Amino acid sequence: MGMERPATIALPERPGREGWALDALYRAGIGPETGGAVIAPPHPLYGGSMHSPVVTEVAFACEKAGLASLRFDWRGVGGSAGQPSGEVSDALEDYTAALDFLEESVTPPLVAAGYSYGGATAAIAGARTTVRRLLLVSPPPAMMDATPLRGFHGKIFIAVGENDTISPPAELEALVRDLDHVTFEVLDDTDHFFAMGPGLKDLGKLASSWLES
C-alpha cells in the first residue's frame, strides 16, 4: 500500500457547471481485488472536511484492514468546485460520484462510510449492489430511516459516543435493535465531536477489527 495521493472526482455535467469536480484523497489497498471504502465528512455548512480527525481515523482503519480508501470534500469545501450545500440531493450526487470513482479503481465489494451528516448520506447512497458494508459514525437519527437499513444486503457497523447529544445512542439503537446484521458500538466518554476522551482511538480499533473480519 502506498501513501495517500490527491484525486479528482468528476461530477455529472450540468448547464453552468461544466468541469465541476470534488477534491479527494485516495489510498490504494493491498490489491485492486480487495475492494475499498468511500468515507464522507460531516456537514459542509458546519466545517465538515475530509481532514476531520474522525474521517482520517476511518481511513487509517481501512489501511490497516488492507482496503483502499477514498475520502473527499463536499462541493464548495476545500478544493471542491461549487457552493457548499446542505441539500441531501446534492450530498447524494457527490457521494455517488465518489462511489463511481472508486469502482473504477478497485474491484467491489465496497464499503460506504461516513461521519455524522456523511454517515447518514452513506446509508442512503450505499443502496447499490456493489456496496456490501456500511460503516457509519454518529449518523444523526433525524436523518436516518430504518427501512433502507433493514433492507440492506450486507453488514452494518454503527459507532456513536455515549455523550453524543446530536446523535443520541438510544435513538440510534432503537432504529437497529432487532437487526442481526448490525454491529452497534457505544464509545465511552465521547461526544459527537470526538474532541475529548478515548473515543477516537477506540473507534479506530473497533472499525479496523470489523473491516478485517
C-alpha positions as a Markdown table, in Angstrom:
| # | Residue | x | y | z |
|---|---|---|---|---|
| 1 | Met | 0.0 | 0.0 | 0.0 |
| 2 | Gly | 1.2 | 3.5 | -0.8 |
| 3 | Met | 0.7 | 6.9 | 0.6 |
| 4 | Glu | -2.5 | 8.8 | 0.1 |
| 5 | Arg | -2.5 | 10.8 | -3.1 |
| 6 | Pro | -4.7 | 13.6 | -4.4 |
| 7 | Ala | -7.6 | 12.5 | -6.6 |
| 8 | Thr | -10.2 | 14.4 | -8.6 |
| 9 | Ile | -13.8 | 13.1 | -8.7 |
| 10 | Ala | -15.8 | 14.4 | -11.7 |
| 11 | Leu | -19.4 | 15.4 | -11.1 |
| 12 | Pro | -22.1 | 14.9 | -13.7 |
| 13 | Glu | -22.2 | 17.7 | -16.3 |
| 14 | Arg | -24.9 | 20.3 | -15.8 |
| 15 | Pro | -25.6 | 23.5 | -17.6 |
| 16 | Gly | -23.4 | 26.2 | -16.0 |
| 17 | Arg | -21.2 | 23.7 | -14.1 |
| 18 | Glu | -19.1 | 22.1 | -16.7 |
| 19 | Gly | -15.9 | 20.5 | -15.4 |
| 20 | Trp | -17.0 | 20.5 | -11.8 |
| 21 | Ala | -15.1 | 18.1 | -9.6 |
| 22 | Leu | -14.6 | 17.2 | -6.0 |
| 23 | Asp | -11.2 | 17.2 | -4.2 |
| 24 | Ala | -10.3 | 13.9 | -2.7 |
| 25 | Leu | -7.5 | 11.7 | -1.2 |
| 26 | Tyr | -7.1 | 8.1 | -2.4 |
| 27 | Arg | -5.0 | 5.4 | -0.9 |
| 28 | Ala | -4.6 | 2.0 | -2.6 |
| 29 | Gly | -5.3 | -1.2 | -0.8 |
| 30 | Ile | -3.1 | -4.3 | -0.7 |
| 31 | Gly | -4.5 | -5.1 | -4.2 |
| 32 | Pro | -7.2 | -3.9 | -6.5 |
| 33 | Glu | -9.3 | -7.0 | -5.8 |
| 34 | Thr | -9.6 | -6.3 | -2.1 |
| 35 | Gly | -12.2 | -3.6 | -2.5 |
| 36 | Gly | -12.3 | -0.2 | -0.8 |
| 37 | Ala | -14.3 | 2.4 | 1.1 |
| 38 | Val | -15.7 | 5.8 | 0.4 |
| 39 | Ile | -15.6 | 8.0 | 3.5 |
| 40 | Ala | -17.8 | 11.1 | 3.7 |
| 41 | Pro | -17.1 | 14.0 | 6.0 |
| 42 | Pro | -19.6 | 15.9 | 8.3 |
| 43 | His | -22.0 | 18.7 | 7.1 |
| 44 | Pro | -20.4 | 21.1 | 4.6 |
| 45 | Leu | -22.1 | 24.1 | 6.2 |
| 46 | Tyr | -20.6 | 23.4 | 9.6 |
| 47 | Gly | -17.0 | 23.0 | 8.7 |
| 48 | Gly | -17.2 | 19.3 | 7.6 |
| 49 | Ser | -14.0 | 18.3 | 5.8 |
| 50 | Met | -12.2 | 15.2 | 4.7 |
| 51 | His | -9.4 | 16.3 | 7.1 |
| 52 | Ser | -11.7 | 15.7 | 10.1 |
| 53 | Pro | -9.9 | 13.5 | 12.6 |
| 54 | Val | -12.8 | 11.1 | 12.6 |
| 55 | Val | -12.7 | 10.7 | 8.8 |
| 56 | Thr | -8.9 | 10.4 | 8.9 |
| 57 | Glu | -9.2 | 7.7 | 11.6 |
| 58 | Val | -11.6 | 5.7 | 9.5 |
| 59 | Ala | -9.2 | 6.0 | 6.5 |
| 60 | Phe | -6.4 | 4.6 | 8.8 |
| 61 | Ala | -8.7 | 1.7 | 9.8 |
| 62 | Cys | -9.2 | 0.9 | 6.1 |
| 63 | Glu | -5.5 | 0.9 | 5.6 |
| 64 | Lys | -5.0 | -1.5 | 8.5 |
| 65 | Ala | -7.6 | -3.8 | 7.0 |
| 66 | Gly | -5.9 | -3.7 | 3.6 |
| 67 | Leu | -8.7 | -1.8 | 1.9 |
| 68 | Ala | -8.4 | 1.1 | -0.5 |
| 69 | Ser | -9.9 | 4.3 | 0.8 |
| 70 | Leu | -11.3 | 7.5 | -0.8 |
| 71 | Arg | -12.2 | 10.5 | 1.3 |
| 72 | Phe | -13.5 | 13.6 | -0.3 |
| 73 | Asp | -14.7 | 17.2 | 0.3 |
| 74 | Trp | -18.3 | 18.1 | -0.4 |
| 75 | Arg | -18.9 | 20.6 | -3.2 |
| 76 | Gly | -17.8 | 24.1 | -2.2 |
| 77 | Val | -15.5 | 22.8 | 0.5 |
| 78 | Gly | -11.7 | 23.0 | 0.2 |
| 79 | Gly | -10.7 | 22.5 | -3.4 |
| 80 | Ser | -14.1 | 21.1 | -4.5 |
| 81 | Ala | -16.0 | 23.1 | -7.1 |
| 82 | Gly | -19.3 | 24.8 | -6.4 |
| 83 | Gln | -21.0 | 26.2 | -3.4 |
| 84 | Pro | -21.5 | 24.5 | -0.1 |
| 85 | Ser | -24.9 | 22.9 | 0.1 |
| 86 | Gly | -27.0 | 21.3 | 2.8 |
| 87 | Glu | -29.3 | 19.7 | 0.4 |
| 88 | Val | -29.5 | 15.9 | 0.7 |
| 89 | Ser | -29.8 | 15.6 | -3.1 |
| 90 | Asp | -26.5 | 17.4 | -3.6 |
| 91 | Ala | -24.8 | 15.2 | -1.0 |
| 92 | Leu | -26.1 | 12.1 | -2.7 |
| 93 | Glu | -24.8 | 13.2 | -6.0 |
| 94 | Asp | -21.4 | 13.9 | -4.5 |
| 95 | Tyr | -21.3 | 10.6 | -2.7 |
| 96 | Thr | -22.5 | 8.7 | -5.8 |
| 97 | Ala | -19.7 | 10.3 | -7.9 |
| 98 | Ala | -17.2 | 9.1 | -5.3 |
| 99 | Leu | -18.5 | 5.6 | -5.4 |
| 100 | Asp | -18.3 | 5.7 | -9.2 |
| 101 | Phe | -14.7 | 6.8 | -9.0 |
| 102 | Leu | -13.8 | 4.0 | -6.5 |
| 103 | Glu | -15.5 | 1.4 | -8.7 |
| 104 | Glu | -13.1 | 2.3 | -11.5 |
| 105 | Ser | -10.1 | 1.9 | -9.2 |
| 106 | Val | -10.9 | -1.3 | -7.3 |
| 107 | Thr | -12.9 | -4.4 | -7.6 |
| 108 | Pro | -16.1 | -4.4 | -5.5 |
| 109 | Pro | -17.4 | -5.1 | -2.9 |
| 110 | Leu | -17.3 | -1.6 | -1.5 |
| 111 | Val | -17.8 | -0.1 | 1.9 |
| 112 | Ala | -19.9 | 3.1 | 2.2 |
| 113 | Ala | -18.7 | 5.0 | 5.2 |
| 114 | Gly | -19.2 | 8.4 | 6.7 |
| 115 | Tyr | -19.2 | 10.5 | 9.8 |
| 116 | Ser | -22.2 | 12.5 | 11.1 |
| 117 | Tyr | -24.0 | 14.0 | 8.1 |
| 118 | Gly | -21.6 | 11.9 | 5.9 |
| 119 | Gly | -22.7 | 8.8 | 7.7 |
| 120 | Ala | -26.4 | 9.4 | 7.1 |
| 121 | Thr | -25.6 | 10.1 | 3.5 |
| 122 | Ala | -23.6 | 6.9 | 3.2 |
| 123 | Ala | -26.6 | 4.9 | 4.5 |
| 124 | Ile | -28.7 | 6.2 | 1.6 |
| 125 | Ala | -26.1 | 6.2 | -1.1 |
| 126 | Gly | -25.0 | 2.7 | -0.2 |
| 127 | Ala | -28.2 | 1.2 | -1.6 |
| 128 | Arg | -26.4 | -0.3 | -4.7 |
| 129 | Thr | -25.3 | -3.8 | -5.4 |
| 130 | Thr | -21.6 | -3.1 | -5.3 |
| 131 | Val | -21.8 | -1.8 | -1.7 |
| 132 | Arg | -21.8 | -4.7 | 0.8 |
| 133 | Arg | -21.0 | -2.9 | 4.0 |
| 134 | Leu | -21.9 | 0.3 | 5.7 |
| 135 | Leu | -19.6 | 1.9 | 8.3 |
| 136 | Leu | -21.5 | 4.8 | 10.0 |
| 137 | Val | -20.0 | 7.0 | 12.7 |
| 138 | Ser | -22.5 | 9.1 | 14.7 |
| 139 | Pro | -25.2 | 9.5 | 12.0 |
| 140 | Pro | -27.9 | 11.8 | 13.2 |
| 141 | Pro | -31.1 | 9.8 | 13.9 |
| 142 | Ala | -33.2 | 12.6 | 12.4 |
| 143 | Met | -31.6 | 11.9 | 9.0 |
| 144 | Met | -31.9 | 8.1 | 9.3 |
| 145 | Asp | -34.6 | 5.8 | 8.0 |
| 146 | Ala | -34.8 | 2.3 | 9.4 |
| 147 | Thr | -36.3 | 1.0 | 6.1 |
| 148 | Pro | -33.0 | 1.0 | 4.0 |
| 149 | Leu | -31.1 | -0.3 | 6.9 |
| 150 | Arg | -33.5 | -3.2 | 7.3 |
| 151 | Gly | -33.3 | -3.9 | 3.6 |
| 152 | Phe | -29.5 | -3.6 | 3.3 |
| 153 | His | -28.0 | -6.7 | 1.8 |
| 154 | Gly | -24.7 | -6.7 | 3.7 |
| 155 | Lys | -23.2 | -5.9 | 7.1 |
| 156 | Ile | -23.6 | -2.6 | 9.0 |
| 157 | Phe | -21.3 | -1.1 | 11.7 |
| 158 | Ile | -22.5 | 1.9 | 13.7 |
| 159 | Ala | -20.4 | 3.7 | 16.3 |
| 160 | Val | -21.6 | 6.6 | 18.5 |
| 161 | Gly | -20.3 | 8.3 | 21.6 |
| 162 | Glu | -22.1 | 7.7 | 24.8 |
| 163 | Asn | -22.3 | 11.5 | 25.4 |
| 164 | Asp | -23.5 | 12.4 | 21.9 |
| 165 | Thr | -26.4 | 14.8 | 22.1 |
| 166 | Ile | -26.7 | 15.3 | 18.3 |
| 167 | Ser | -26.8 | 11.5 | 17.6 |
| 168 | Pro | -28.2 | 10.1 | 20.9 |
| 169 | Pro | -27.1 | 6.5 | 21.3 |
| 170 | Ala | -30.6 | 5.4 | 22.5 |
| 171 | Glu | -32.3 | 6.8 | 19.4 |
| 172 | Leu | -29.8 | 5.2 | 17.0 |
| 173 | Glu | -30.0 | 1.9 | 18.8 |
| 174 | Ala | -33.8 | 1.9 | 18.6 |
| 175 | Leu | -33.5 | 2.0 | 14.8 |
| 176 | Val | -31.5 | -1.1 | 14.6 |
| 177 | Arg | -32.2 | -3.0 | 17.8 |
| 178 | Asp | -33.7 | -6.1 | 16.1 |
| 179 | Leu | -31.3 | -6.2 | 13.1 |
| 180 | Asp | -28.9 | -9.1 | 13.4 |
| 181 | His | -26.6 | -7.8 | 10.5 |
| 182 | Val | -25.8 | -4.6 | 12.6 |
| 183 | Thr | -22.8 | -4.2 | 14.9 |
| 184 | Phe | -23.6 | -1.3 | 17.3 |
| 185 | Glu | -20.9 | 0.2 | 19.4 |
| 186 | Val | -21.2 | 2.9 | 22.1 |
| 187 | Leu | -17.8 | 4.7 | 22.7 |
| 188 | Asp | -17.1 | 5.6 | 26.3 |
| 189 | Asp | -16.7 | 9.2 | 27.4 |
| 190 | Thr | -17.1 | 10.5 | 23.8 |
| 191 | Asp | -19.4 | 13.2 | 22.4 |
| 192 | His | -20.4 | 14.0 | 18.8 |
| 193 | Phe | -17.2 | 15.8 | 18.0 |
| 194 | Phe | -14.7 | 13.3 | 19.4 |
| 195 | Ala | -12.7 | 16.2 | 21.0 |
| 196 | Met | -12.1 | 14.6 | 24.3 |
| 197 | Gly | -11.8 | 11.1 | 25.8 |
| 198 | Pro | -10.7 | 7.8 | 24.2 |
| 199 | Gly | -13.4 | 7.7 | 21.5 |
| 200 | Leu | -11.1 | 8.3 | 18.5 |
| 201 | Lys | -8.7 | 5.6 | 19.5 |
| 202 | Asp | -11.4 | 3.2 | 20.3 |
| 203 | Leu | -13.2 | 3.9 | 17.0 |
| 204 | Gly | -10.0 | 3.1 | 15.1 |
| 205 | Lys | -9.6 | -0.2 | 16.8 |
| 206 | Leu | -13.2 | -1.3 | 16.5 |
| 207 | Ala | -13.6 | -0.2 | 12.9 |
| 208 | Ser | -10.4 | -1.9 | 11.7 |
| 209 | Ser | -11.3 | -5.1 | 13.6 |
| 210 | Trp | -14.8 | -5.1 | 11.9 |
| 211 | Leu | -13.4 | -4.4 | 8.5 |
| 212 | Glu | -10.9 | -7.2 | 8.9 |
| 213 | Ser | -13.5 | -9.7 | 9.9 |
